[in-house]
Amino acid sequence: MTHETRIAIPPAGVETVCRRSPGYPPALQESPGAPRMLYVLGGSERLARLTAGPAVAIVGSERPTDYGMEMARSLARGLAVSGVTVVSAFANGIAAAAHAGALETDGPTVTVMAGGVDVVQPVSRRELYERVIESGCAVAQTPCGINQRAWSAIARARTVAALAAVTIVVEAEEKPWDLRIADFARALGRTVAAIPGRVTSPASRGANALLAEGAPLVRGAADALDLLYGMSPGQHDAPSLPRRLRADLRATLERVGDGADTPGKLTGAGDDPGETLLALAELELMGLLARGDGGRYVPRQSLVGE
């Protein structure tokens, strides 16, 4: 069974950008070991525009929890609204959530392929790939038609790190593969930050380890903008929780954030099931909760500072 698919792209659809070309991403050009040539789908002019300013890489595990997926999506959405280009690998998990979040606002996003730019791996993400190249760009340093290899995955990680001024690890196990892009970013002298996760979750051990080592803590897009610019542009701040959110709704949201992420867990202390379900429905309609796998609820915004 094949694990890749090639999309129908006319030869003219893929452009090459040499390292000395004006369209070559400046951040990548300044990095040691930068590829001599990039293969680009989405247009070299668009790539030049998307990488002209600071970009943020959102990275992490390919096997994240619902919490990690929603945090990556929310972070990317907030950055994209602020005009910041979101960069990540083309992969399952956190990377896919980051691209999807940016695309929710038609925001700028650049994906980096491990194989040829015309080879979609994983095949299950073909629709996401086509959405990325419709408004953003896909880049690769591997010639077209080449499938992903171990060495090309390492090259992809290095390119993601080099394209971004800030790399944010959303959720990652404490394993070399999950932290590879962060390691490359640190080697390049770039800022590496992390979103905190539950200390009991293996999926958060890598991100929490980075925080323990002194990496900046990111709670949302506003913190990421602080890292990029020193302060968040006021007109682009990530939306905050309503200041007059009813006490019962706020309490329910806090309990979901603490791990009571199903109606059964929320009503285990004797709460009225009808009122609990109504509160969950209201929070979901307000965009403050999302449904994860198995119907579990995941907060879409941080309660920190509220």
Phi, psi and chi 1 to 4 in degrees:
 res  aa     phi    psi   chi1   chi2   chi3   chi4
   1 MET       -  128.3  179.2  177.8  179.0      -
   2 THR   -76.9  150.6 -176.2      -      -      -
   3 HIS  -117.1   17.7  -64.7  -72.6      -      -
   4 GLU  -144.6  164.2   75.1  -81.8  -16.8      -
   5 THR  -144.2  144.1 -178.7      -      -      -
   6 ARG  -103.7  130.6  -67.5  174.7  177.1   78.1
   7 ILE   -89.7  154.9   57.0  179.0      -      -
   8 ALA   -75.1  101.1      -      -      -      -
   9 ILE  -122.4  125.5  -56.7  170.1      -      -
  10 PRO   -65.7  149.7   21.6  -31.5      -      -
  11 PRO   -51.0  -34.9  -26.7   34.4      -      -
  12 ALA   -70.6  -13.6      -      -      -      -
  13 GLY   -72.5  -25.0      -      -      -      -
  14 VAL  -100.1  124.2  178.2      -      -      -
  15 GLU  -108.1  155.9  -60.9 -179.1   42.9      -
  16 THR  -113.1  138.6   56.2      -      -      -
  17 VAL  -125.6  115.6 -179.8      -      -      -
  18 CYS   -79.5  158.6  -61.7      -      -      -
  19 ARG   -61.0  -29.6 -171.7  170.8 -178.6  178.4
  20 ARG   -89.1   -0.9  -58.4  -61.9 -179.7 -175.8
  21 SER   -75.0  146.3  168.1      -      -      -
  22 PRO   -61.1  -23.6  -22.3   32.9      -      -
  23 GLY   -85.9   -1.6      -      -      -      -
  24 TYR   -72.0  132.7 -163.6   91.9      -      -
  25 PRO   -54.5  123.2  -26.0   35.4      -      -
  26 PRO   -56.6  -43.9  -23.1   33.1      -      -
  27 ALA   -62.0  -36.1      -      -      -      -
  28 LEU   -74.8  -38.0 -174.1   57.8      -      -
  29 GLN   -61.3  -33.5 -165.7  171.3   46.3      -
  30 GLU   -82.2   -4.7  -61.6  165.4    1.4      -
  31 SER   -92.3  139.3  -57.6      -      -      -
  32 PRO   -64.5  140.6   21.9  -32.1      -      -
  33 GLY    76.8   16.0      -      -      -      -
  34 ALA   -63.0  141.5      -      -      -      -
  35 PRO   -61.9  143.6   20.0  -31.0      -      -
  36 ARG   -69.0  -24.8  -70.4  178.6  -65.3  177.4
  37 MET  -146.2  143.1  179.5 -177.7  -65.0      -
  38 LEU  -116.5  141.3  -71.4  175.9      -      -
  39 TYR   -98.1  128.6  -63.5   85.6      -      -
  40 VAL  -125.3  133.8 -178.2      -      -      -
  41 LEU  -121.9  125.4 -171.8   57.8      -      -
  42 GLY   120.7  -10.3      -      -      -      -
  43 GLY   106.6  130.0      -      -      -      -
  44 SER   -66.9  -33.2   57.5      -      -      -
  45 GLU   -66.2  -41.1  -69.0 -175.2    5.2      -
  46 ARG   -65.2  -41.5 -177.7 -174.4  -66.6  167.6
  47 LEU   -60.0  -43.2  176.9   64.4      -      -
  48 ALA   -61.2  -39.4      -      -      -      -
  49 ARG   -69.3  -42.3 -176.2  174.0   69.7 -105.9
  50 LEU   -70.2  -25.2  -64.8 -177.5      -      -
  51 THR  -107.7   11.0   58.1      -      -      -
  52 ALA   -70.3  -32.6      -      -      -      -
  53 GLY  -109.5 -178.5      -      -      -      -
  54 PRO   -61.3  140.3  -21.6   33.2      -      -
  55 ALA  -121.6  157.4      -      -      -      -
  56 VAL  -120.3  130.3  171.5      -      -      -
  57 ALA   -94.5  128.2      -      -      -      -
  58 ILE  -110.5  116.0  -61.1  177.1      -      -
  59 VAL  -134.8  169.5  -56.3      -      -      -
  60 GLY   158.5 -158.7      -      -      -      -
  61 SER   -70.9  151.1  174.6      -      -      -
  62 GLU   -87.2   -1.7  -67.8 -171.2   23.8      -
  63 ARG  -131.7   61.3  -61.2  169.2  -60.3  -80.9
  64 PRO   -83.3  172.5   32.6  -36.0      -      -
  65 THR   -87.6  174.0   65.4      -      -      -
  66 ASP   -58.5  -38.4  -65.9  -22.5      -      -
  67 TYR   -58.9  -46.9  164.5   80.5      -      -
  68 GLY   -63.9  -42.4      -      -      -      -
  69 MET   -62.0  -45.0  -69.2  -69.1  -77.2      -
  70 GLU   -69.7  -37.4 -172.4   53.5   43.9      -
  71 MET   -65.7  -40.2  -70.0  -57.2  -63.9      -
  72 ALA   -64.8  -43.8      -      -      -      -
  73 ARG   -63.9  -45.5 -175.9 -175.4  -67.6  -94.8
  74 SER   -65.0  -42.9  175.9      -      -      -
  75 LEU   -62.4  -45.6  176.2   61.7      -      -
  76 ALA   -64.4  -39.8      -      -      -      -
  77 ARG   -61.1  -46.1 -176.2  169.2   55.6 -116.6
  78 GLY   -64.4  -39.8      -      -      -      -
  79 LEU   -68.0  -41.8  -71.4  170.3      -      -
  80 ALA   -63.1  -40.2      -      -      -      -
  81 VAL   -60.1  -32.0  166.0      -      -      -
  82 SER   -83.2    1.3  -58.4      -      -      -
  83 GLY    85.4    9.4      -      -      -      -
  84 VAL   -87.8  133.3  175.0      -      -      -
  85 THR   -74.9  128.8  -63.4      -      -      -
  86 VAL   -94.1  127.9  172.8      -      -      -
  87 VAL  -118.8  140.0  179.2      -      -      -
  88 SER  -162.7  170.8 -163.0      -      -      -
  89 ALA   -72.4  165.7      -      -      -      -
  90 PHE   -94.9  104.1 -172.6   73.8      -      -
  91 ALA  -161.0  170.2      -      -      -      -
  92 ASN   -72.1  172.3  -76.2  -38.3      -      -
  93 GLY    77.6 -133.8      -      -      -      -
  94 ILE   -58.9  -41.6  -63.7  -60.3      -      -
  95 ALA   -60.6  -45.9      -      -      -      -
  96 ALA   -63.1  -40.7      -      -      -      -
  97 ALA   -64.8  -37.2      -      -      -      -
  98 ALA   -64.4  -47.2      -      -      -      -
  99 HIS   -62.7  -43.0  -70.0  -50.9      -      -
 100 ALA   -62.8  -39.8      -      -      -      -
 101 GLY   -64.0  -43.8      -      -      -      -
 102 ALA   -63.9  -38.7      -      -      -      -
 103 LEU   -70.9  -20.0  -69.8  169.8      -      -
 104 GLU   -60.5  -26.9  -76.1 -178.3   19.7      -
 105 THR  -110.8   15.7   63.8      -      -      -
 106 ASP    55.7   33.7  -64.5  -37.7      -      -
 107 GLY   -82.1  168.6      -      -      -      -
 108 PRO   -75.4  132.3   26.5  -32.0      -      -
 109 THR  -147.1  142.4 -177.1      -      -      -
 110 VAL  -125.5  127.9  173.9      -      -      -
 111 THR  -111.8  142.7 -166.9      -      -      -
 112 VAL  -112.9  125.5 -177.8      -      -      -
 113 MET   -92.7  147.5  -48.3  -64.3  -71.2      -
 114 ALA   -84.6  -32.2      -      -      -      -
 115 GLY  -102.2 -153.6      -      -      -      -
 116 GLY   -65.8  154.7      -      -      -      -
 117 VAL   -67.0  -15.6   76.5      -      -      -
 118 ASP   -98.7    6.3   61.8  -27.1      -      -
 119 VAL  -111.4  115.2  179.2      -      -      -
 120 VAL   -92.0  109.8 -178.2      -      -      -
 121 GLN  -135.4  122.3  -66.1  178.4  -78.9      -
 122 PRO   -78.4  147.9   28.1  -34.9      -      -
 123 VAL   -63.2  -27.6   63.7      -      -      -
 124 SER   -66.1  -14.5   60.4      -      -      -
 125 ARG  -101.6   20.2  -61.3  -67.2 -179.5 -178.4
 126 ARG   -59.2  -43.1  175.1  173.4  178.5  170.9
 127 GLU   -62.1  -41.5 -179.0 -179.5   -5.6      -
 128 LEU   -62.9  -41.4  176.0   63.8      -      -
 129 TYR   -60.0  -44.8 -177.1   76.8      -      -
 130 GLU   -65.4  -32.9  -68.0  173.8  -15.9      -
 131 ARG   -69.9  -37.1  -70.0  174.6   58.6 -153.1
 132 VAL   -63.3  -47.6  168.0      -      -      -
 133 ILE   -75.4  -13.8   61.1  177.6      -      -
 134 GLU   -71.0  -37.2 -176.3  177.0  -17.2      -
 135 SER  -122.3  -12.3   58.4      -      -      -
 136 GLY  -124.8 -144.2      -      -      -      -
 137 CYS  -142.0  150.3  -75.1      -      -      -
 138 ALA  -116.1  135.5      -      -      -      -
 139 VAL  -130.5  154.7  -58.8      -      -      -
 140 ALA  -155.0  152.8      -      -      -      -
 141 GLN  -104.3    1.1   60.9 -175.6   86.9      -
 142 THR   -95.0  135.8  -52.5      -      -      -
 143 PRO   -57.5  156.3  -24.6   34.8      -      -
 144 CYS   -59.5  147.3  -67.5      -      -      -
 145 GLY    86.6   -3.9      -      -      -      -
 146 ILE   -93.6  129.7  -57.1  -62.5      -      -
 147 ASN   -76.7  163.2  -64.0  -24.0      -      -
 148 GLN   -62.1  137.2  175.1  177.0  -37.9      -
 149 ARG  -128.6  167.1  -62.0  -71.2 -173.1  -91.0
 150 ALA   -60.0  -44.1      -      -      -      -
 151 TRP   -67.3  -34.4   63.9  -93.9      -      -
 152 SER   -74.3  -27.4   62.9      -      -      -
 153 ALA   -67.7  -35.7      -      -      -      -
 154 ILE   -67.1  -41.8  -64.8  172.7      -      -
 155 ALA   -62.8  -38.2      -      -      -      -
 156 ARG   -61.4  -45.4  173.7 -176.2   64.1 -177.1
 157 ALA   -60.5  -42.3      -      -      -      -
 158 ARG   -63.9  -39.2 -175.0 -174.3  -65.1  112.6
 159 THR   -67.9  -42.7  -61.0      -      -      -
 160 VAL   -57.4  -47.9  171.2      -      -      -
 161 ALA   -62.3  -39.5      -      -      -      -
 162 ALA   -73.2  -28.2      -      -      -      -
 163 LEU   -72.9  -20.8  -77.8  170.2      -      -
 164 ALA  -108.9  141.9      -      -      -      -
 165 ALA   -76.7  -30.8      -      -      -      -
 166 VAL  -133.1  134.1  175.0      -      -      -
 167 THR  -113.5  127.0  -67.4      -      -      -
 168 ILE  -116.6  120.1  -59.4  175.0      -      -
 169 VAL   -88.8  117.0  179.0      -      -      -
 170 VAL   -85.5  -51.3  174.7      -      -      -
 171 GLU  -154.7  124.3 -166.2  173.4   55.8      -
 172 ALA  -154.2  142.6      -      -      -      -
 173 GLU   -75.5  161.9  -64.7 -173.0   37.0      -
 174 GLU   -83.0   65.1 -157.8  169.3    4.1      -
 175 LYS  -131.5  149.0  -65.1  179.6  179.2  178.5
 176 PRO   -54.6  -39.0  -26.6   35.4      -      -
 177 TRP   -66.1  -45.0  176.0 -108.3      -      -
 178 ASP   -66.4  -27.3  -83.0    4.6      -      -
 179 LEU  -106.8   10.7  -63.8  172.8      -      -
 180 ARG   -62.2  -44.6  179.8  171.0  -71.0  167.8
 181 ILE   -65.3  -40.3  -64.7  174.8      -      -
 182 ALA   -61.8  -40.0      -      -      -      -
 183 ASP   -63.6  -42.6  -70.7  -20.2      -      -
 184 PHE   -64.0  -42.0  -83.2  124.3      -      -
 185 ALA   -61.1  -43.4      -      -      -      -
 186 ARG   -64.8  -38.2  -72.4 -163.1  -69.7 -170.2
 187 ALA   -63.9  -29.7      -      -      -      -
 188 LEU   -84.1   -3.9  -68.9  170.8      -      -
 189 GLY    80.7   17.2      -      -      -      -
 190 ARG   -87.2  159.9  -52.6  -70.1  170.0   81.2
 191 THR   -72.9  130.1  -61.4      -      -      -
 192 VAL  -119.9  122.0  175.0      -      -      -
 193 ALA  -123.4  174.3      -      -      -      -
 194 ALA  -151.0  151.8      -      -      -      -
 195 ILE   -95.7  128.3  -73.1 -178.7      -      -
 196 PRO   -68.2  148.7   25.9  -34.1      -      -
 197 GLY  -129.3  178.1      -      -      -      -
 198 ARG   -65.2  133.7  -64.4  173.6 -177.0  165.4
 199 VAL   -67.7  -19.1  -65.3      -      -      -
 200 THR   -88.6   -4.8   56.0      -      -      -
 201 SER   -96.9  121.4  172.1      -      -      -
 202 PRO   -57.9  -29.4  -23.6   34.2      -      -
 203 ALA   -67.2  -16.6      -      -      -      -
 204 SER  -106.7    0.1  -66.6      -      -      -
 205 ARG   -62.5  -38.1  -73.0  175.1 -177.0  167.5
 206 GLY   -67.2  -46.5      -      -      -      -
 207 ALA   -64.2  -42.7      -      -      -      -
 208 ASN   -66.1  -32.9  -71.5  -19.8      -      -
 209 ALA   -66.0  -39.5      -      -      -      -
 210 LEU   -61.5  -42.0  -69.5  173.6      -      -
 211 LEU   -64.1  -39.9  -66.3  171.7      -      -
 212 ALA   -64.4  -28.7      -      -      -      -
 213 GLU   -83.0   -3.5  -66.5  168.1    4.8      -
 214 GLY   109.9    6.2      -      -      -      -
 215 ALA   -64.9  143.2      -      -      -      -
 216 PRO   -59.3  142.3  -22.6   33.5      -      -
 217 LEU   -90.0  131.2 -176.5  149.5      -      -
 218 VAL  -117.0  127.2  170.3      -      -      -
 219 ARG  -106.7  -13.9  -61.6  162.8  -65.3 -179.0
 220 GLY   177.6 -171.1      -      -      -      -
 221 ALA   -61.9  -35.4      -      -      -      -
 222 ALA   -60.9  -41.1      -      -      -      -
 223 ASP   -65.6  -39.4  -73.2  -17.7      -      -
 224 ALA   -64.9  -39.5      -      -      -      -
 225 LEU   -65.2  -36.4  -68.7  170.2      -      -
 226 ASP   -58.3  -41.9  -78.0  -17.7      -      -
 227 LEU   -66.7  -33.8  -68.1  174.3      -      -
 228 LEU   -77.0  -44.8  -85.7  178.5      -      -
 229 TYR  -119.4   -3.8  -57.0  114.7      -      -
 230 GLY    89.8  -26.9      -      -      -      -
 231 MET  -157.0  153.3   62.1  178.1  -65.9      -
 232 SER   -80.2  130.5  -55.9      -      -      -
 233 PRO   -58.5  122.3  -20.5   32.1      -      -
 234 GLY   -55.0  -38.1      -      -      -      -
 235 GLN   -75.8   -7.0   66.7  -88.2   30.5      -
 236 HIS  -119.6   11.8  -66.6  -48.5      -      -
 237 ASP   -57.3  144.2  -80.7   -9.9      -      -
 238 ALA   -63.0  142.3      -      -      -      -
 239 PRO   -60.0  137.9   21.3  -32.3      -      -
 240 SER  -101.4  170.2   60.2      -      -      -
 241 LEU   -66.0  145.6  -69.5  173.0      -      -
 242 PRO   -57.5  131.2  -22.1   32.3      -      -
 243 ARG   -64.2  -27.0  -66.3  -67.7  179.2  179.9
 244 ARG  -105.8   30.4  -63.4 -177.3 -179.9  179.2
 245 LEU   -60.5  128.8 -173.6   64.8      -      -
 246 ARG   -54.4  147.4  -72.7 -160.8  -29.1 -102.4
 247 ALA   -58.6  -39.5      -      -      -      -
 248 ASP   -69.3  -35.6   62.1  -41.6      -      -
 249 LEU   -69.7  -42.1  -64.0 -178.0      -      -
 250 ARG   -62.0  -41.8 -177.2  177.3  -68.0  -87.7
 251 ALA   -62.7  -41.9      -      -      -      -
 252 THR   -64.1  -42.9  -60.6      -      -      -
 253 LEU   -62.2  -41.5 -166.9   56.9      -      -
 254 GLU   -64.1  -40.6  -71.4  175.9  -13.0      -
 255 ARG   -67.6  -37.2  -68.4  180.0   63.5 -166.9
 256 VAL   -62.9  -43.1  172.5      -      -      -
 257 GLY   -62.2  -27.7      -      -      -      -
 258 ASP   -82.5   -4.2  -73.2  -21.4      -      -
 259 GLY   117.4   -8.4      -      -      -      -
 260 ALA   -83.7   77.2      -      -      -      -
 261 ASP  -101.4   14.4   53.5    4.9      -      -
 262 THR  -133.3  155.5   66.6      -      -      -
 263 PRO   -56.2  -35.7  -27.7   36.3      -      -
 264 GLY   -62.9  -43.3      -      -      -      -
 265 LYS   -67.7  -36.2  -68.1  178.4 -179.3  178.4
 266 LEU   -71.3  -27.9  -72.0  166.6      -      -
 267 THR  -100.4    7.0   57.4      -      -      -
 268 GLY   -68.7  -20.5      -      -      -      -
 269 ALA   -94.4   15.1      -      -      -      -
 270 GLY    95.0    7.6      -      -      -      -
 271 ASP   -66.9  154.1  -65.1  -26.7      -      -
 272 ASP   -70.1  121.1 -178.9   84.1      -      -
 273 PRO   -58.8  -39.6  -23.2   34.1      -      -
 274 GLY   -63.1  -44.9      -      -      -      -
 275 GLU   -66.1  -37.5  -68.0 -178.1    0.4      -
 276 THR   -64.6  -45.8  -62.0      -      -      -
 277 LEU   -63.6  -37.6  -68.6  173.3      -      -
 278 LEU   -65.5  -42.8 -179.2   59.2      -      -
 279 ALA   -62.9  -42.0      -      -      -      -
 280 LEU   -62.4  -42.3  -69.7  170.2      -      -
 281 ALA   -63.6  -42.7      -      -      -      -
 282 GLU   -63.1  -44.1  -72.3 -172.2   56.5      -
 283 LEU   -64.7  -36.1  -71.4  167.4      -      -
 284 GLU   -68.7  -41.2 -167.6  170.6    4.3      -
 285 LEU   -65.1  -31.8  -72.2  171.3      -      -
 286 MET   -77.7   -6.1  -66.3  169.5   71.0      -
 287 GLY    80.9   14.7      -      -      -      -
 288 LEU   -94.6  -15.5  -60.2  179.3      -      -
 289 LEU  -128.6  149.8  -75.7 -178.4      -      -
 290 ALA  -130.8  158.6      -      -      -      -
 291 ARG   -92.6  130.5  -67.8  -72.1 -169.4   98.6
 292 GLY  -102.9 -163.6      -      -      -      -
 293 ASP   -62.1  140.8  -68.9  -20.7      -      -
 294 GLY    71.8   14.6      -      -      -      -
 295 GLY    78.6    8.2      -      -      -      -
 296 ARG   -70.4  150.4  -65.7 -171.9  -61.9  -87.3
 297 TYR   -95.3  142.5  -71.8   90.6      -      -
 298 VAL  -131.5  127.9 -176.6      -      -      -
 299 PRO   -62.7  139.8  -21.3   33.3      -      -
 300 ARG   -96.3  -10.2  -58.3 -165.7   70.8  178.4
 301 GLN  -140.8  152.9  -65.3  177.5 -142.9      -
 302 SER   -77.4  145.7  172.5      -      -      -
 303 LEU   -91.1   -4.4  -76.0  165.5      -      -
 304 VAL   -63.3  132.2  176.2      -      -      -
 305 GLY    82.5    2.7      -      -      -      -
 306 GLU   -99.6      -  -65.2  -62.0  -25.5      -
